[in-house]
């Protein structure tokens, strides 16, 4: 099934305009449940109540911004609407920076960017330019009532737009104190390096799945068929084991696993 565009815009770089389409780069696959009445399996509604338990009608509900603990300023939705960005289809390129200068924790959500006109050579020229220069574009745009900043890069022969976090959302390492602990001896350091080397290999993303989601789905599907599957027991990890003993145990387990594969 062909990908479906979620938004259309115009990528503006200087005096050049490139009509583009955005496609989702990731998909929400979290486990979602509904609130039901257990006996009838019908949906139930939530209601707003005061701390006393007394119900509050929708007409009396207001939004409040907490400026300090217990102190609120009432704001109306009409007032908040005035601060939302104006509707625009522009994706404005602000500058292009070396890709290595953008730390990974700035990145948040990817979108694929496709040309609105498949025969427009500007799109393919821009892909080639970014690939050859190893630069990433810093862009800003508004979509569905919110403003965003993003990184414009490439994946294969396509443009990729990664939504970025704003500076006040990023917690920098300089605010963390260095961990303290006992000095490691040569044996522990050597075993740690061996453990890392033993697990060295290529990144194969298809190996990794949301095991929680898969187990919940299997459990629900079995119950829907009238079965009563057992819940898995979770084994607790032992605590208070010396580091060198943990490393030795891990290395031994890895070696056993390799021997079984060879056999």
N, C-alpha and C positions, 0 to 999 in steps of 0.2 A: 504494500500500500504506500502510495506516494506521501511524502511529508507534507503537512499542512501548515501554512504560514500563520503565525499568531499576531503579526503586526506588520504594517508597511511604513516606511519612512524614506528619508533622503539623507544619505551620508554626504556631508559638506566638508570638503578639504580645500581651504583657500577659496578660489573662485570656481572650483569644480564641484559639480553636483552628480551624485550617483544614486538613483532610486534603488532601494533594496527592500528585501523582506527578511523578517526575523523568524527563525524556527526554534522550537524548544530544543535545548541541548541535554536536558536531564528531565526525568519524570518522577513524580512523587509516587512511591510504592509503599508508603507506610501502612501499617495495619490500622484500619479505621473501623470503629464500632458505632452503633446507634444506641440511644437511650430508650429502652422499652419497659413496659410493664410485664414482669416475668410470666404471669399466668396466661395473659391474652396475647402476648407478643405484639402489642400495639405501641406505637410511638407515644411518648409522653413529652409534655412541654415544660420548660423551666420557667419560673416566675421570679420577678424581682421582689425582694423583701428587705425591710429594715433590719437592724440588729435585733430588734424586739420580736421579729418574726412576722410583723404586719406587712401584708402585700402592698406594693406601690404600683399604681397604674402607670402605663407607658407615657401618658400625657405629663406626668409629674417628674419623669426621669430627665436628668441633665448630666452633661459630661463635666467633670471637674479635674483641673490640673493641680497636682499636689506640689506646692512650692516649698513646703517643709512638713515634717511629720505631723499629720492631723490638721493641716491648714490647706484649704482648697480654694481655687479660683474657678468660678463657674464660667464655662465657655459654651456658646451655642454652635450647632453644626453650621449654621449660615455664616457665622464669624470665621470658623475654621476654613470654610470654602474659599474665603478671600485670599488665604495664604497659599493655596495650592497653585502649582505652576500652570501657566496658560497652556491650552492644548497646542501641541506642535508636532510636526512630523520630522523635525530636523535632528540629525545626529551630528553634532558639531565636533570636528577634530580640533583639539586644543594644541597638541604638540606630539612629536614622536620621540620616544626615549629608548635607550638600550634596554632590551628585554631583561637582561641580567640585573638591572637596577630596581626591578619591581619584585619585592618579596612575596612569597606565595600566600601569606596570610591576608594580603589585600584582596585576593580573588574570592568571589562568592558564588556566582551562578553563570553558566555559559549559555550562549545562544549562537546558533549557526546563522550566518548572514549570507543570503543568496541574492543575485541580481534580479530586479523586477523585470528586466529585459534580458533574456538569455544570450542575446547577440550583442550586448553592450561590451565593447572591448575594454572600457575603463575598469570594470571589475577585475578582469584577469590581469590587467597591467598593475593594478594595486596589489594583488596577491603576489605577483612576481617581485615587485619592489620591496615588500615586507620580508619576503623570503631571502632576498639577496642582501639586504642591509641588516637583518636581525634587529629591526626596530619594532617597537610596539606603540600603537597610537593611543593616546589618552583622549577619550571622548566624553561628551555629556549629552544627555537627551532626557526628554520627559515622555512618560508613557503611562496611560491610565491614571492620571492624577498624581503621579509621583516623579520626582527628579532623580536621575541616576548619573553616576560616573562609571566609565568602563574602560577596559583594555581591548583594543582592536588588534588582533593578531591573526595567524593562519593555522589551519589544521589540514594537512594535505594540500589540495588545490582550492580550498574554500576559506573564506574569511570567518573568523570566530570572534564574537564580541562577548567578553566576560564582564559581567557586572561586578563592580568593586565596592568595598566598604568605604565609608567616609572616615576621615582621619580620627574623629572622636569615637569611632567604634572599635578602633584597633588598639589593643593593649600591648605596649612595647616591652621588650625584654628588660630594658634598663630599670623598670620599676620592680623587678624581682631580685630578691637577695640570693646570693650563691648558696647552694645546699652545702651543709656541713656533714662530715662523717669521718670514720676512721680511714687512715691511709691504707691503700691496697698493696698487698705484697706481690712479688714477681709472679708467683704461681697463679694468683687470681687474675692478673692482667693477661697472662699468656692464655689461660683457659677462656677468658672472655673473647680474645681475638680468635681463638679456634672456633668458638661457638658461632661467632659472626661469619667467619669464613665458611663454616659447614653449611650455613643457610644461604650462601650467596647463589644468585641465579637471576634469570630474566623475570621481568614483571609481566605476568599473564593475567590481565584483568578478568578474563572469563572464568578464572578459577574462584573468584570471590562472589558470593551471593549473600543476600540477607537471610541468614539461617533462621532467625527469629520469625520472620514473615513466612518462610516456607513451612516451618513447624506448626505455626498457628493455622495456616491454610489446610495442612494435612489433618490436623486435629479437628477443625471445623467441618471439613468434608466428611470425615469418618463419622462424626456425631450426626451430621445431616442424614446419613444412611442408616441411622439407628444403632450404630456401634458405640461402645463405651471405651475409648482408648485410654490407656494408662498415662498419667502424667510422668514425664521423665524426672528422675532424681538428680539433684545437682550435688556433685562432690565438692567438698570444701578443700581448698589447698592448705597444706600444712604451713604453719608459721614458725618463726624462730629457727629456721634451718640456716646454717652458715652459708655465705655466698659461694665458697669453693665447693661445698657439697652440692648446692643447687646446680652449679655449672657442670660439675662432673656427672651428675645425673642426667642433665640435658644432653651432654655430649654422648653418653652411653646410649640414650634413647635414639638419637640421630643415627648412630652407627648401626644399631639393630635394625632400624628402618631401611637403611641402605643395603644391608646384608640380605634382608628379605626380598628387596626388589631385584637384586642380582640373582638370588636363588630362583 
